[in-house]
Amino acid sequence: MIKYLFRHNKDYSRFNIIKHFTKDISIKNDIYILLPFSKNQFFKNFFKRNRIINDFFISNYDTYVYDRKKITNKNPRAWWKYFQDWFNFKFSKYLLSDTQVHFEYWEKLFGEFNGKHFVFPVLADKDIYFPSEMKIENKKIKILFYGSFIPLHGIDVILQAFNLMEKNGIEFEANIIGHGQMYLEMKELYETLNLQQVIMNGEIIEEKELASRIREHDIILGIFGNSTKAKSVIPNKLYQAVACAKTIVTMKSSAIEEFFNKEDLIVCTNTPEQLSKKLTNLINNRDLLYTTATNGYNRFISVYDKTKKDFEGFIENIDRGL
């Protein structure tokens, strides 16, 4: 049967999706899935590693040193995080990543992986993220960004794009929800720009309320950061937006192209000028806005169903080999 290894059994979307995908699988042997954010559990269960599917998901070392820049690579904490990640990566027999590009980046950090690898995209919990039953017609196009204010998000790009739109006389309503590492810095920029059509007050909301807010808006913003990680991942918010049949605008990357076609979403370079142009075009072209939202939703359902089927096959092949 399927068993789970974790540090904390959190109510986290990726945990829930994996559990949902595996709840009806019938196998002869015990197979363990090591859930994300639990890398120390690999040490504790090292001698079961031939039965462990390690959902590596993110590199703690990369996140703290390169992405969020909380510590330098000379810090002893960074050395421990590197060893923790390297050990998990090198000694796992079965590994999950969220994109192929992200996995290839890990190989650059930690060396070649010699086990079997499966790309399990982030996806979204369909019990929480789903389209509105009623068609919502906002008089002004409503734009939403939400997040934990980390460098990956590129919130400065978003604020500067809104500033350009206001200077060009574009009418819209925008909400920026969340708090985190860069909030105070971004709040200062927000106040300096004196944005009149944007609300940003550090609000933090529960996930079900977030899904409701997504359904109330027309455009959801993705990420626009400069880090290697930003170019290697497809963020939660992208899948959550398309699961709610909303148009997502995000930074162009090869990771996006693994699962989505150009008609499924709107991509641009991570500059205020390009983002403002894409948003303005959508505001002035509601047909494109709604067509893109429909295409994105249909692609999400296709990716979701294919991932479930392929992951079941991946587990069954492991079971047969034991």
C-alpha positions in Angstrom: 0.0 0.0 0.0 1.0 3.6 -0.3 2.4 5.2 2.8 3.6 8.8 3.4 6.7 10.2 5.0 6.6 13.8 6.2 7.9 16.2 8.8 4.5 17.8 9.3 1.3 16.5 7.6 0.3 20.0 6.4 -2.9 20.9 4.7 -0.9 21.9 1.6 -2.2 21.6 -2.0 0.6 19.4 -3.3 0.2 17.0 -0.4 -3.5 16.8 -1.0 -3.2 16.3 -4.8 -0.6 13.5 -4.4 -2.8 11.8 -1.8 -5.9 12.2 -4.1 -4.0 10.7 -7.0 -2.8 7.7 -5.0 -5.9 6.9 -2.9 -7.3 4.2 -5.2 -4.0 2.6 -6.4 -3.8 -1.1 -5.7 -0.3 -2.5 -5.2 1.3 -5.5 -3.6 4.1 -3.9 -1.8 4.6 -1.0 0.6 5.7 2.1 -1.3 6.5 5.3 0.5 6.0 8.8 -0.8 8.3 11.4 0.8 6.3 14.6 0.8 7.9 18.0 0.1 9.6 20.0 2.9 10.5 16.8 4.7 14.1 16.2 3.5 15.3 15.1 7.0 12.9 12.1 6.8 15.0 10.7 4.0 17.9 10.3 6.4 15.6 8.6 9.0 14.3 6.2 6.4 17.5 5.7 4.4 17.3 1.9 4.3 13.9 2.0 2.8 15.1 4.2 -0.1 14.4 1.5 -2.8 10.7 1.9 -1.9 10.7 5.7 -1.5 9.4 8.2 -4.1 11.1 11.4 -3.1 9.0 14.5 -4.0 12.1 16.8 -4.0 10.0 19.8 -5.2 12.4 22.5 -4.2 16.0 22.9 -3.2 16.3 24.4 0.2 19.8 25.5 -0.6 18.8 27.2 -3.8 15.8 28.9 -2.1 17.8 30.4 0.8 21.0 31.2 -1.0 20.1 32.2 -4.6 16.4 32.8 -4.8 15.5 34.6 -1.5 19.2 35.5 -0.7 18.6 35.1 3.0 22.1 33.6 3.6 25.3 33.4 1.5 26.9 30.2 0.3 29.7 30.8 2.9 27.2 30.5 5.8 27.4 27.2 7.7 23.6 27.0 7.4 24.0 27.0 3.7 26.5 24.1 3.9 24.0 22.0 5.8 21.2 22.8 3.4 23.4 21.9 0.5 24.4 18.6 2.0 20.7 17.9 2.9 19.6 18.5 -0.7 22.6 16.7 -2.3 22.1 13.6 -0.1 18.4 13.5 -1.0 19.0 14.1 -4.7 22.0 11.7 -5.2 20.7 8.7 -3.1 17.0 8.7 -4.1 16.0 5.9 -6.4 12.8 7.6 -7.4 12.4 11.4 -7.6 9.6 13.8 -8.4 10.1 17.3 -9.8 7.6 20.0 -10.8 9.2 20.7 -14.2 11.9 19.1 -16.4 13.7 22.4 -16.4 13.8 22.5 -12.6 15.1 19.0 -12.5 17.9 19.8 -14.9 18.8 22.8 -12.8 19.1 20.5 -9.7 21.5 18.3 -11.7 23.7 21.3 -12.3 23.7 22.0 -8.5 24.1 18.4 -7.2 25.4 16.3 -10.1 23.8 13.7 -12.4 20.8 11.8 -11.0 21.0 8.1 -11.6 17.5 7.0 -10.5 14.1 7.2 -12.1 12.6 10.6 -12.4 8.9 11.7 -12.9 7.7 15.2 -13.6 4.7 15.9 -11.4 3.5 19.4 -12.1 2.2 21.6 -9.3 -1.4 21.6 -10.5 -4.3 22.8 -8.2 -6.7 21.3 -5.9 -10.0 21.0 -7.9 -12.1 20.9 -4.7 -11.0 24.4 -4.0 -10.1 25.9 -7.4 -12.9 25.7 -10.0 -14.7 28.0 -12.3 -17.5 30.2 -11.1 -21.0 28.9 -11.9 -22.1 32.4 -12.9 -20.5 34.5 -15.6 -18.9 37.5 -14.0 -18.9 40.8 -16.0 -16.8 43.5 -14.3 -17.3 47.0 -15.6 -13.6 47.6 -15.2 -11.1 44.7 -15.7 -10.0 43.5 -12.4 -6.4 42.3 -11.9 -5.1 40.2 -9.0 -1.7 39.3 -7.7 -1.2 37.3 -4.5 1.9 35.9 -2.9 4.4 35.9 -0.1 6.5 38.8 -1.4 9.6 36.9 -2.3 12.1 37.9 -5.0 10.8 35.2 -7.3 7.6 37.2 -7.7 9.1 40.3 -9.2 6.5 42.6 -7.6 8.5 45.7 -8.5 7.9 44.8 -12.1 4.1 44.5 -11.5 3.9 47.9 -9.6 5.9 49.7 -12.3 3.7 48.2 -15.0 0.6 49.5 -13.2 2.3 52.9 -13.0 2.8 52.9 -16.8 -0.8 51.9 -17.3 -2.1 54.7 -15.1 0.2 57.3 -16.9 -1.3 56.1 -20.2 -4.9 56.6 -18.9 -5.8 52.9 -18.8 -8.7 52.2 -16.5 -8.6 49.0 -14.4 -8.8 47.8 -10.8 -5.9 45.9 -9.2 -5.5 44.1 -5.9 -2.2 42.9 -4.5 -2.7 40.5 -1.6 -0.1 39.0 0.7 2.8 39.8 3.0 6.4 38.6 3.4 10.1 39.1 2.9 9.9 42.1 0.6 6.6 43.6 1.7 8.0 46.8 3.3 10.3 47.5 0.4 7.5 47.0 -2.1 5.1 49.0 0.0 7.5 51.9 -0.1 7.6 51.6 -3.9 3.8 51.4 -4.1 3.5 54.7 -2.0 6.3 56.4 -4.1 4.4 55.6 -7.3 1.2 56.9 -5.8 -0.9 54.3 -7.6 -4.6 55.3 -7.7 -6.2 52.1 -9.1 -4.2 49.6 -7.0 -4.9 48.3 -3.5 -2.0 46.8 -1.5 -2.4 46.6 2.2 -0.6 43.5 3.3 -3.8 41.5 3.6 -3.4 37.7 4.2 -6.4 35.4 3.5 -7.3 31.8 3.8 -7.0 29.5 0.7 -10.8 29.1 0.2 -11.2 32.9 0.3 -8.3 33.2 -2.1 -10.1 30.9 -4.6 -13.2 33.0 -4.3 -11.1 36.2 -4.9 -9.6 34.6 -8.0 -13.1 33.9 -9.4 -14.0 37.6 -8.8 -11.1 38.9 -11.0 -10.5 38.8 -14.7 -6.7 38.6 -14.9 -4.3 36.8 -12.5 -0.7 37.7 -12.4 2.1 35.1 -12.2 5.8 35.7 -11.5 8.3 38.1 -13.0 11.5 37.5 -11.0 15.1 37.2 -12.4 16.4 34.1 -10.5 17.1 30.8 -12.1 14.4 29.3 -10.0 11.8 31.8 -11.4 12.7 30.6 -14.9 12.6 27.0 -13.9 9.2 26.6 -12.2 5.5 27.0 -12.9 4.0 28.7 -9.8 1.0 27.6 -7.9 -0.9 30.7 -8.9 -0.7 29.8 -12.5 -2.4 26.5 -12.1 -4.9 28.0 -9.6 -5.8 30.7 -12.1 -6.4 28.4 -15.0 -8.3 25.9 -12.7 -10.7 28.8 -12.0 -10.9 29.5 -15.8 -9.1 32.9 -15.4 -6.5 34.4 -17.7 -3.0 34.3 -16.3 -0.3 36.7 -17.4 3.2 35.6 -16.4 6.9 35.6 -17.4 7.8 33.7 -20.5 10.0 30.6 -19.7 10.9 27.2 -21.1 9.2 25.7 -18.0 5.8 27.1 -19.1 6.2 25.6 -22.5 6.5 22.1 -21.0 2.7 22.1 -20.3 1.1 25.1 -22.0 0.7 26.4 -25.5 0.7 30.1 -26.5 -3.1 30.2 -26.7 -3.5 28.9 -23.2 -2.1 31.9 -21.3 -0.4 35.3 -21.9 3.4 35.5 -21.5 5.9 38.3 -21.7 9.4 39.3 -20.7 9.8 40.4 -17.1 9.9 44.1 -17.8 7.3 46.7 -16.7 7.0 47.9 -20.3 6.1 44.4 -21.7 3.8 43.6 -18.9 1.9 46.8 -19.2 1.5 46.3 -23.0 0.1 42.7 -22.4 -2.3 43.9 -19.7 -3.5 46.9 -21.8 -4.1 44.6 -24.8 -6.3 42.3 -22.7 -8.2 45.3 -21.2 -8.9 46.5 -24.7 -9.7 43.0 -26.1 -12.2 41.2 -23.9 -12.7 38.5 -26.5 -9.0 37.5 -26.2 -9.3 37.6 -22.4 -12.2 35.2 -22.4 -10.9 32.9 -25.1 -7.5 32.6 -23.3 -9.3 31.8 -20.1 -11.2 29.0 -21.7 -8.2 27.6 -23.4 -6.2 27.7 -20.2 -8.9 25.8 -18.3 -9.2 23.1 -20.9 -5.4 22.7 -20.9 -5.4 22.4 -17.1 -7.9 19.6 -17.1 -5.9 17.8 -19.8 -2.6 18.1 -17.8 -4.4 17.1 -14.6 -5.9 14.0 -16.0 -2.7 12.9 -17.9 -0.6 13.4 -14.7 -2.9 11.2 -12.7 -2.8 8.4 -15.2 1.0 8.6 -15.8 1.7 8.8 -12.0 -0.4 5.7 -11.4 1.7 3.9 -14.1 4.9 5.1 -12.5 3.9 3.7 -9.1 2.7 0.4 -10.6 6.0 -0.1 -12.4 7.9 0.4 -9.1 5.6 -2.1 -7.5 6.3 -4.7 -10.2 10.0 -4.2 -9.8 10.1 -4.9 -6.0 
